[in-house]
Amino acid sequence: MKFIHTSDWHLGNRMYEIDRNDEARKFLDWLKEQIVANGAEALVIAGDIYDKINPPNEAKKVFHNFLASLHGTCCKNVFVTGGNHDSGDLLDSEKQILSSLNIHVVGQISNITPQDMVFEVLDGDGKASGICAAVPYASESELRTYFDEATEAGTFSDKAYGALYSRVLEAAKKLRGDRALPIIASGHLYAKDLEGRRQTLTENDKLDDGIRSLDVVGNLGTVSASVFPDEFNYVALGHIHYSTTVGGNKNITYSGSPFVMGFDETNIERYVNLIDIQPDKNSSSKIEFNTKVSKIPVPQTIIFKRIFGNCATARAELEKFIKNPPQKETYIEINYLPENGIDIHYQLEELIANLPQNVNVVSWKVKTSEDVLKYGMPDVGMAELKTFNEEEIFKLLVKAKSPNLNDQEIDSKIERLLPLFMEIANTQFNGDGE
């Protein structure tokens, strides 16, 4: 079975009022080309199709036109799941008519059973080549349907999601029967132990909280890789905007968003994942498979750039656009360090007016300190901090607040205090009311 995994399109997004519909159309045209070129028989979209619960009509038109364009191609299956930005009701309102085209939509998890989330993946001859468990975003109240106090120790999220995916797997295995078919799953959530974030996010990256923030701290954060049973041959996740694996497991991955959703994301490479699952020829079991995951870089049709520094630095960077005009539409944020006696807006006004027509400064932000955290942790940027779990944040705080201790003393302090901290954190996250 071969398919493409993507997520977090956020159709209808208007970052700084930029019309991005043409950018979305070009991406979807490219995505169709990749589906055909790679012979992908299925497409998995792991949530956040739209940017808002009530997306503009043009965004819905872009999405529907893309789905229609897949008719007659090698892609015989599309699996669409709702994300936290989507309206589950809106997505589900179209599921009946779309299912006739083998486009399976699961907008929300309420009022459905695990059996309603599992589907056959069909090949070009109409024969089943796999099973897909399409699991959408779940709120805390929806997850409580699956939460069992009697299960072994763990956070609320791990207990609830563990039970959910176990039940979904059982439904998928029942649908598979004795056929030699791989099983894949999707999800829209935040998992911990993400790989590559320290390499992906640079020390200068700061989070655009007003544009997009990651749901890290709270009842639905930091889900362990262990909640996904090993019998899933691949888990396609959405919610994180950069490409990464969970706990080092290449078969549990985020594809990341194909689009820049904030200037904090300008340095992140964009991908869709191509998944090829084939029988394991070295295994005597007929349900053992090998999963190959390949990243396909997404071409960027719009350029977003963040300029850091003082007035002289910003001037030098802007002058480069005048000397070498870009071919693509370019949007700039100037993140500047204030200087006494210098009005940077006035100093750059004429220069900005002379920029090429396709280059626009759309955002100004004041960089008040090189230490963006203000908590004594100068080596960690806000964008990276937003991806940390509670344990990692606690360890950073202990180190930051213990400048006079050596490494051995700090480790001893962490070892002594961490269990108490995690007990308090888990009690709060479990919603026990204690």
Secondary structure, 3 states (H helix, E strand, C coil): CEEEEECCCCECCCHHHCCCHHHHHHHHHHHHHHHHHHCCCEEEEECCCECCCCCCHHHHHHHHHHHHHCCCCCCCEEEEECCCCCCHHHHHCCHHHHHCCCEEEECCCCCCCHHHHEEEEECCCCCEEEEEECCCCCCHHHHCCCCCCCCCCCCHHHHHHHHHHHHHHHHHHHHHCCCCCCEEEEEECCECCECCHHHHCCCCCCCCCCCCCCCCCCCCCCECHHHCCCCCCEEEEECCCCCEEECCEEEEEECCCCCCCCHHHCCCCCEEEEEEEEECCCCCCCCCEEEEEEEEECCCCEEEEEEEECHHHHHHHHHHHHHCCCCCEEEEEEEECCCCCCCHHHHHHHHHHCCCCCEEEEEEEECCCCCCCCCCCCCCCHHHHCCCCHHHHHHHHHHHCCCCCCHHHHHHHHHHHHHHHHHHHHHHHHCCCC
